[in-house]
Every structure is written in C-alpha cells, then in structure tokens.
Amino acid sequence: MKLSKRANNANVEIQEYKLSRYACYLIALNGDVTKKSIAQAQAYFIIQTRKRELSEKEYSSLTEDEKRFYQRDLTKKGNYSLNQVAKDSGVKNFDKFHNAGYKGLYKGETADDIAKRKGLRYREDILDNMGSTELAANLFRITQTEEKLKNDKIQGEGKANNAHYKIGKNVRKFMAQNSGTMPEELPTPDKSLKQLEKENKRKLKKK
C-alpha cells in the first residue's frame, strides 16, 4: 500500500502489486505497441535478452560474427539451464520439448525442418547457422520458457511442451509487431560458427 495525494490534498491509500519478470513480459508483449510505455517495455525485454552481460556500447561495437559467437554462447548456457528446469517439470523427451518451442517460433517447423530449409548437412547444428538476430530470438524463447516453467510451477511433459510452444509463438508475435520480419525470413550466414572457429584456430597457429 502507498499514500497518494489527491487534488484536494486528501491522502488516499492505493494498492500496489509486485509482478514477476515474466508477468511484466506478458503485459508488455500483449499491450498496445502504439503506446510509448508499452513500446519501451518491449524494447527493454528484447534488448536485455540480446545483450545481457555486455554494455550497449560494447555490444554495438562487435562485428556480426562476434555477435553470433556471443549469442551462441548465451543460447548454450540458456538451453542447459532450461533443460534442468524442464527435467524438474517432468520432461523426458527433450527433442520433442525443444521442437515444441521451434514450432511456435517458426510457424510449425521442427529443428529438422529448419535444417532442411537452411540446406544444412545431417546433424549440423541449426543454432550454429543463424545470424545474431535469429539467435537473439531463440535466446528470448529459451529464457522466457524457463521463467514460465519455474514461475507457474508447471508439472507434466505435455504441459511443459505446450508452454514452450506458446512462448515460441509469443516471440514470433513480438517480431511481427516490431520488425515485421519472421525468423524463417532471416538470412542464413555463409559460414557456420564451427567453420569460423576452425578458421580462427588456423590463423592463430600461423601467428
């Protein structure tokens, strides 16, 4: 509760509510983007997910490939953490669980579908073949799904899969409202991060 002074100088008690980060995210995502406060809130969530440990100046100074390596590292850590939470929620088939998230974000596409569309070799990692923007969208999906599972104390594999699907769909909706570019429309980089890593190692050896 807090006191608010009215025009007649009378003090009125106002009920205050403390929302979880995920609740704030849902309100911002589903709000009217034409309102300044909603637009700012949406921008906050996506930017914080993308940068996380880097300052805005440091992140913007990175090359596209450096941003890819940075985002890929965050998705690895994020997926590891998400898997632990999903396991506690009762998830056993992790391929199905992760595909639920991809289906929501990529309008029904599974990881295999995404790999085929990108023209990748068998078992080549799709996340290693994404640009920084596409990686950031997936990182947002990962972190928000973990928040959802924990905050709502979701139990049961089916419910966890459904939650992951809905989060993926929400992130897709966010992209549609802001950039208008869907994740499957984003370009696939010419070189995978594995290729770039090998090239960097060769350069270091020559030096």
C-alpha positions in Angstrom: 0.0 0.0 0.0 1.1 3.6 -0.6 -0.4 7.0 0.0 -1.4 9.2 -2.9 -2.3 12.8 -2.5 -5.4 14.0 -4.4 -6.1 17.5 -5.8 -8.0 18.4 -2.5 -4.9 17.4 -0.5 -6.6 14.3 0.8 -4.4 11.2 1.2 -5.7 8.0 -0.3 -4.3 4.5 0.1 -3.5 2.8 -3.2 -2.9 -1.0 -3.5 0.4 -1.8 -5.1 1.3 -5.1 -6.8 4.8 -6.5 -7.4 4.9 -8.5 -10.7 7.3 -11.2 -11.7 9.6 -10.5 -14.7 7.6 -13.0 -16.7 4.3 -11.3 -15.8 5.8 -7.9 -16.9 7.0 -9.5 -20.2 3.4 -10.9 -20.9 1.8 -7.5 -20.2 4.4 -5.7 -22.4 4.1 -8.3 -25.2 0.3 -8.1 -25.4 0.0 -4.4 -24.9 -0.7 -1.7 -27.4 2.6 -1.0 -29.1 1.5 2.4 -30.2 1.6 3.5 -26.5 5.1 4.8 -25.6 5.3 2.9 -22.3 4.5 -0.4 -24.0 6.9 0.1 -26.8 9.7 1.0 -24.3 8.9 -2.1 -22.3 9.0 -4.4 -25.3 12.3 -2.9 -26.4 13.7 -3.4 -22.9 13.0 -7.1 -22.8 14.4 -7.9 -26.2 17.5 -5.7 -25.8 18.3 -7.1 -22.3 18.0 -10.7 -23.6 20.3 -9.9 -26.5 23.0 -8.1 -24.6 22.7 -9.4 -21.1 26.3 -9.2 -20.0 27.6 -6.6 -22.4 27.0 -2.9 -22.3 25.2 -1.3 -25.2 28.3 0.3 -26.5 30.4 -2.9 -26.2 27.8 -5.0 -28.0 27.2 -2.5 -30.8 31.0 -2.4 -31.5 31.1 -6.1 -32.2 31.2 -7.4 -35.7 28.3 -9.6 -36.9 30.3 -12.8 -36.4 31.4 -11.7 -32.9 27.7 -11.1 -32.0 26.9 -14.5 -33.3 29.6 -16.1 -31.1 28.3 -14.1 -28.2 24.7 -15.0 -28.7 25.5 -18.7 -29.4 27.3 -18.9 -26.1 24.3 -17.5 -24.3 22.0 -19.9 -26.0 24.2 -22.9 -25.0 24.1 -21.7 -21.4 20.4 -20.9 -21.7 19.5 -24.4 -23.1 21.5 -26.1 -20.4 19.6 -24.2 -17.7 16.3 -24.7 -19.4 16.9 -28.5 -19.7 17.4 -28.7 -15.9 14.2 -26.8 -15.2 12.3 -28.9 -17.8 13.6 -32.1 -16.3 12.2 -31.0 -12.9 8.9 -30.3 -14.7 8.7 -33.9 -15.9 10.2 -33.6 -19.4 11.9 -36.8 -20.6 11.7 -36.5 -24.4 13.9 -33.4 -24.9 13.8 -33.5 -28.7 10.0 -33.2 -28.5 10.2 -30.5 -25.9 12.6 -28.3 -27.9 10.7 -28.9 -31.1 7.6 -27.5 -29.4 9.4 -24.2 -29.0 10.7 -24.2 -32.5 7.2 -25.0 -33.8 5.8 -22.0 -32.0 8.6 -19.6 -33.2 8.9 -20.9 -36.8 5.2 -21.5 -37.6 5.2 -25.3 -37.3 8.8 -26.0 -38.3 10.8 -28.6 -36.3 14.5 -28.5 -35.9 14.9 -30.9 -38.8 12.6 -28.7 -41.0 14.7 -25.6 -40.2 17.9 -27.6 -41.0 16.5 -28.7 -44.4 15.3 -25.1 -45.2 18.8 -23.8 -44.4 20.4 -26.6 -46.5 22.5 -28.0 -43.7 24.2 -31.3 -43.6 22.9 -34.2 -41.4 23.2 -33.4 -37.7 24.7 -30.0 -38.4 23.6 -27.6 -35.5 21.0 -25.1 -36.7 21.9 -22.6 -34.0 25.5 -22.5 -35.4 24.0 -21.4 -38.7 22.0 -18.5 -37.5 22.7 -14.7 -37.6 22.8 -12.7 -34.4 19.2 -11.5 -34.7 17.8 -15.0 -35.2 19.9 -16.3 -32.3 18.6 -13.5 -30.1 15.0 -14.5 -30.9 15.8 -18.1 -29.9 17.6 -16.9 -26.7 14.5 -14.9 -25.8 12.4 -18.1 -26.4 14.7 -20.1 -24.2 14.9 -17.7 -21.2 11.2 -16.9 -21.2 10.3 -20.6 -21.3 12.5 -21.3 -18.3 10.8 -18.4 -16.4 7.4 -19.8 -17.4 8.1 -23.3 -16.1 9.6 -22.0 -12.8 7.1 -19.2 -12.0 4.0 -21.3 -12.9 5.4 -24.4 -11.3 4.4 -26.4 -14.4 4.4 -30.2 -14.0 3.9 -32.8 -16.7 5.6 -33.3 -20.0 2.6 -32.3 -22.1 2.1 -29.0 -20.2 5.8 -28.2 -20.4 5.8 -28.8 -24.2 2.6 -26.6 -24.5 4.2 -23.8 -22.5 7.3 -23.9 -24.7 5.2 -23.8 -27.9 3.2 -20.8 -26.6 6.4 -18.9 -25.7 7.8 -19.5 -29.1 4.5 -18.2 -30.6 4.6 -15.1 -28.4 8.2 -14.3 -29.5 7.1 -14.7 -33.1 4.2 -12.3 -32.4 6.7 -9.9 -30.9 8.8 -10.0 -34.1 5.8 -9.5 -36.3 4.7 -6.4 -34.3 8.2 -4.8 -34.3 10.4 -5.6 -37.2 7.8 -7.4 -39.3 10.5 -10.0 -40.3 9.8 -13.6 -39.3 12.6 -15.8 -38.1 12.5 -18.1 -41.2 12.9 -15.0 -43.4 16.2 -14.0 -41.7 19.3 -14.9 -43.9 21.5 -17.9 -43.1 25.1 -16.9 -42.7 27.6 -18.1 -45.4 29.7 -19.8 -42.8 28.7 -21.7 -39.7 30.2 -20.8 -36.3 32.1 -24.2 -36.4 33.7 -23.1 -39.7 34.6 -19.7 -38.3 36.1 -21.3 -35.2 38.3 -23.6 -37.3 39.4 -20.6 -39.4 40.3 -18.6 -36.3 42.3 -21.5 -34.9 44.3 -21.8 -38.2 45.0 -18.1 -38.1 46.3 -18.3 -34.5 48.6 -21.2 -35.4 50.1 -19.2 -38.3 50.7 -16.3 -36.0 
